[in-house]
Amino acid sequence: MSGPTIYDVAREAGVATSTVSRALSNPHRVNARTRERVLTVAAELGYRPNPHARALLSGRHHTVAMVVSDITNPHYFELIRGAEQRAKASEYTLVLVNVEESPRIEWDQVQRLVPAVDGFVLAASRLPDENLHQIAVQRPVVLISRELPGLASVVLDHVEGCRRIVEHLASLGHRDLVYLAGPRNSWMAATRWSALQAATEEHGLTARRIGPFTPKVAQGPAAADGALNADATAVVAHNDLLAIGVLQRLAQRGVRVPEDLSVVGFDNIFAADLCTPGLTTLGGVHSDVGRAAVELLLDATAPTHRREDRPQVVLPTELVLRGSTGPRRP
């Protein structure tokens, strides 16, 4: 036997079904006396809201999707944890989507989810700008590790962070560096390269770029060989996974780190402190990034949200010094 429905509650309370829906999902839109009557009748009847029916009536699913480019990258662990905690605090469900560094998979998965979620957090999206704007017309969107005019975003301050990397290497006597670039369609890869170029020019160093490379350990050998062929004294890898692969290849080739070559990464994943030597890397509080992104998304789904509100949040970075950087070789 099925339980009481929203129609039963509406009939007993003497109100419309839409009023019952608002009383249960958007109580601020119903006067206090009506809301109290609806809640009392619902309790007496033992009514339990059906989430799918509630979504149809209210247009709200209380579900948000977080899309990540590669779930095997430990960089995303803290991002996901912060996002999930913030969603849970507002009684929202966070759906996680892995798109395997593929713009095609990302677009297809997002389009499938549009009818079922209230909005999207897109982490390191590989989609073209026009696709992101198309999605934003369908559902609220917040970007992580990417900025785009007209869309809300949360990023770590890699411009200042790259300046700190260059200052650190300059203080060790390095006069040039090689950037082992990330994916060609990565906004963050382009941003880091631009920031490194500006910082090296400011401090009288030179910078060269090799790549692009897929940001995985397996790409480290090719990246390391390229850096050695360039006769670099310092390399900055697109992320820690690539940097760890570089360290492994350098050890195989008998290249001493940091005596012969200094290595720097990005993200400060947990493995950066476990490799040999420990990896100097630019990090930040990634859980705060995930938390802030969901906060912006929930604000964007609120009835009082103004569509012109598209904040771009920039959070601080921290350069963590370990054993992989040292004085320039004579």
C-alpha positions in Angstrom: 0.0 0.0 0.0 1.4 3.4 -1.0 1.8 6.2 1.5 0.2 9.6 1.5 1.0 11.9 -1.4 1.5 15.6 -1.7 -2.1 15.7 -3.1 -3.4 14.2 0.2 -1.6 16.8 2.2 -2.9 19.6 0.0 -6.5 18.3 0.3 -6.4 18.0 4.1 -4.6 21.3 4.5 -7.0 23.1 2.1 -4.2 24.5 0.0 -2.8 24.0 -3.5 -0.2 21.3 -4.1 2.2 24.1 -5.2 1.8 25.7 -1.7 2.7 22.4 -0.1 5.7 22.1 -2.3 6.9 25.6 -1.4 6.2 25.0 2.3 8.5 22.0 2.3 11.2 23.1 -0.1 11.2 27.0 0.0 9.5 27.8 3.4 10.4 31.5 3.2 8.0 31.8 0.3 5.0 30.8 2.4 3.5 32.8 5.3 4.1 31.3 8.7 0.6 30.3 9.5 0.1 28.3 6.2 3.6 26.7 6.5 2.8 25.6 10.1 -0.6 24.1 8.9 1.0 22.2 6.0 3.8 20.8 8.2 1.3 19.7 10.9 -0.9 17.9 8.3 2.1 16.3 6.7 3.3 15.0 10.1 -0.2 13.7 11.0 -0.5 11.9 7.6 3.0 10.5 7.8 3.9 12.2 4.5 7.5 11.7 3.3 8.5 13.9 0.3 9.5 12.0 -2.8 12.7 13.6 -4.0 11.8 13.1 -7.7 8.4 14.6 -7.3 9.7 17.4 -5.3 12.2 18.2 -8.0 9.5 18.3 -10.6 7.4 20.6 -8.6 10.1 22.9 -7.3 12.6 22.7 -10.1 15.3 21.9 -7.5 17.0 18.6 -7.2 19.3 19.3 -4.2 22.0 17.7 -6.2 25.1 19.2 -7.8 27.7 17.6 -10.0 31.5 18.0 -9.7 33.3 17.2 -12.9 37.1 16.4 -12.7 39.5 15.9 -15.6 41.2 12.9 -14.1 40.0 11.2 -10.9 43.3 9.2 -10.6 45.2 12.5 -9.9 45.7 12.9 -6.1 45.4 16.6 -6.6 41.6 16.2 -6.7 41.3 14.3 -3.4 41.2 17.4 -1.2 39.2 19.4 -3.8 36.5 16.7 -3.7 36.6 16.4 0.0 36.0 20.1 0.5 33.2 20.2 -2.1 31.5 17.2 -0.6 31.6 18.6 2.9 30.1 21.9 1.8 27.4 20.2 -0.2 26.5 18.0 2.7 26.3 20.9 5.1 23.4 22.3 3.0 21.8 18.9 2.6 22.8 18.6 -1.0 24.1 15.5 -2.8 27.4 15.8 -4.7 27.7 13.6 -7.8 31.2 13.0 -9.0 32.1 12.7 -12.7 35.4 11.6 -14.2 36.0 12.7 -17.8 39.5 11.2 -18.4 41.0 14.4 -19.8 38.6 14.2 -22.7 36.5 17.3 -23.8 34.1 15.0 -25.7 33.4 12.8 -22.6 33.1 16.0 -20.5 30.5 17.5 -22.8 28.5 14.3 -23.1 28.4 13.6 -19.4 27.4 17.2 -18.6 24.6 17.1 -21.1 23.3 13.9 -19.6 23.2 15.4 -16.2 21.6 18.7 -17.0 18.1 17.5 -16.3 19.1 15.9 -13.0 21.2 18.4 -11.1 21.0 22.0 -10.0 24.4 23.1 -11.2 28.0 22.1 -12.1 31.4 22.6 -10.5 33.9 22.0 -13.4 37.4 21.3 -12.2 40.2 22.0 -14.8 37.7 21.8 -17.6 39.1 21.1 -21.0 36.0 22.4 -22.9 36.2 25.4 -25.2 34.9 28.7 -23.9 31.8 28.6 -26.0 30.8 25.2 -24.6 31.2 26.5 -21.1 28.9 29.4 -21.8 26.4 27.1 -23.4 26.3 25.0 -20.2 26.0 28.1 -18.1 22.8 29.0 -19.9 21.4 25.6 -19.0 22.5 25.4 -15.3 24.7 27.5 -13.0 28.4 26.8 -13.4 31.4 27.4 -11.2 34.9 26.8 -12.6 37.9 25.5 -10.6 41.5 26.1 -11.9 40.2 28.1 -14.8 38.9 31.7 -15.3 36.4 32.8 -18.0 34.7 36.2 -18.1 31.0 35.9 -17.3 31.4 32.7 -15.2 32.1 32.3 -11.5 35.4 30.6 -10.7 37.8 29.7 -7.9 41.5 29.4 -8.5 44.8 29.4 -6.6 47.0 32.5 -7.1 49.5 30.9 -9.5 50.7 34.3 -10.8 52.1 35.1 -7.4 53.0 31.5 -6.8 55.1 31.3 -10.0 56.9 34.5 -8.9 57.9 32.8 -5.7 59.2 29.8 -7.6 61.4 32.0 -9.8 62.6 34.0 -6.8 63.5 30.8 -5.0 65.4 29.4 -8.0 67.2 32.8 -8.6 68.3 32.8 -4.9 70.0 29.5 -5.6 71.9 30.9 -8.5 69.9 29.5 -11.4 69.9 31.7 -14.5 67.5 29.7 -16.7 64.6 27.2 -16.3 62.6 24.9 -18.4 58.9 24.6 -18.0 57.6 21.1 -18.7 54.1 22.1 -20.0 50.8 20.5 -19.3 48.0 19.6 -21.8 47.6 21.9 -24.8 44.0 22.7 -23.9 44.7 23.4 -20.2 44.0 27.0 -19.1 46.2 26.5 -16.1 49.2 25.3 -18.2 49.0 28.5 -20.2 48.6 30.6 -17.1 51.6 29.1 -15.4 53.8 29.5 -18.5 52.8 33.1 -18.9 53.4 33.8 -15.2 56.8 32.0 -15.3 57.8 34.1 -18.3 56.9 37.3 -16.6 58.7 36.4 -13.4 61.9 35.3 -15.1 62.0 38.5 -17.1 61.5 40.5 -13.9 64.4 38.6 -12.2 66.8 38.5 -15.2 66.4 34.8 -15.9 65.4 33.0 -19.1 62.6 30.5 -19.5 62.0 27.8 -22.1 59.0 25.5 -22.6 59.0 21.9 -23.6 55.9 19.9 -24.2 52.9 19.6 -23.9 52.9 16.5 -21.7 50.0 14.6 -20.2 50.2 15.3 -16.4 51.0 11.8 -15.3 54.0 10.0 -13.9 54.3 7.9 -17.1 55.1 11.1 -19.1 58.0 11.9 -16.7 60.8 10.0 -18.7 60.1 11.9 -21.9 59.9 15.2 -20.0 63.1 14.5 -18.2 65.0 13.6 -21.3 63.8 16.8 -23.0 65.0 18.9 -20.0 68.4 17.2 -20.1 68.7 17.8 -23.8 68.0 21.5 -23.2 70.9 21.5 -20.7 68.7 23.0 -18.0 69.8 23.5 -14.4 66.2 23.8 -13.1 62.9 22.4 -14.4 59.4 23.3 -13.4 56.9 20.6 -14.1 53.2 21.2 -14.8 52.2 19.1 -11.8 53.6 16.9 -9.1 52.8 13.6 -10.9 54.9 14.7 -13.9 57.6 15.9 -11.6 57.7 12.6 -9.8 58.1 10.8 -13.1 61.0 13.2 -13.9 62.7 12.4 -10.6 62.4 8.7 -11.4 63.9 9.1 -14.9 66.8 11.2 -13.6 67.6 8.6 -11.0 67.7 6.0 -13.8 70.1 8.1 -15.8 72.4 8.8 -12.8 71.5 12.5 -12.7 71.7 13.9 -9.1 68.9 16.0 -7.8 69.4 18.8 -6.8 73.2 18.8 -7.3 72.9 18.4 -11.1 69.3 19.5 -11.7 66.7 21.2 -9.5 63.0 20.1 -9.9 59.8 21.9 -8.9 56.2 20.7 -9.2 52.7 22.1 -8.6 49.9 20.9 -6.3 51.7 19.6 -3.2 50.0 16.2 -3.3 50.7 13.8 -0.5 53.3 11.8 -2.6 55.5 15.0 -2.9 56.8 14.3 0.6 57.3 10.6 0.0 59.5 10.6 -3.1 63.3 10.8 -3.1 64.3 13.5 -2.7 61.2 15.2 -1.4 59.7 17.5 -4.1 59.7 21.3 -3.8 56.2 22.3 -5.0 53.7 25.1 -5.1 50.5 24.1 -3.2 47.5 25.6 -1.4 44.6 24.5 0.7 42.7 22.6 -2.0 39.9 21.6 0.3 39.1 25.4 0.6 39.0 25.6 -3.2 36.4 22.8 -3.4 34.4 24.3 -0.5 34.4 27.8 -2.0 33.3 26.5 -5.4 30.3 24.7 -4.0 29.5 27.8 -1.9 29.4 29.9 -5.0 27.3 27.3 -6.8 24.7 27.1 -4.0 24.5 30.9 -3.9 23.9 30.8 -7.7 21.0 28.4 -7.3 19.3 30.5 -4.6 16.0 32.2 -5.6 17.5 35.6 -4.6 20.6 35.2 -6.7 21.2 37.9 -9.3 22.4 36.6 -12.6 25.0 39.3 -13.0 26.9 38.0 -9.9 29.8 36.0 -11.2 32.6 36.3 -8.6 36.1 35.2 -9.5 37.7 34.0 -6.2 41.5 33.8 -5.9 43.0 31.9 -3.0 46.6 32.1 -1.8 49.3 29.6 -2.7 52.3 28.3 -0.6 55.7 27.3 -1.9 56.8 24.2 0.0 60.6 23.7 0.0 62.0 20.2 0.0 65.1 18.5 -1.2 64.6 18.6 -4.9 65.9 22.2 -5.3 69.4 23.4 -4.5 72.2 25.7 -5.6 73.0 25.8 -9.3 75.8 23.6 -10.4 79.2 25.3 -11.0 
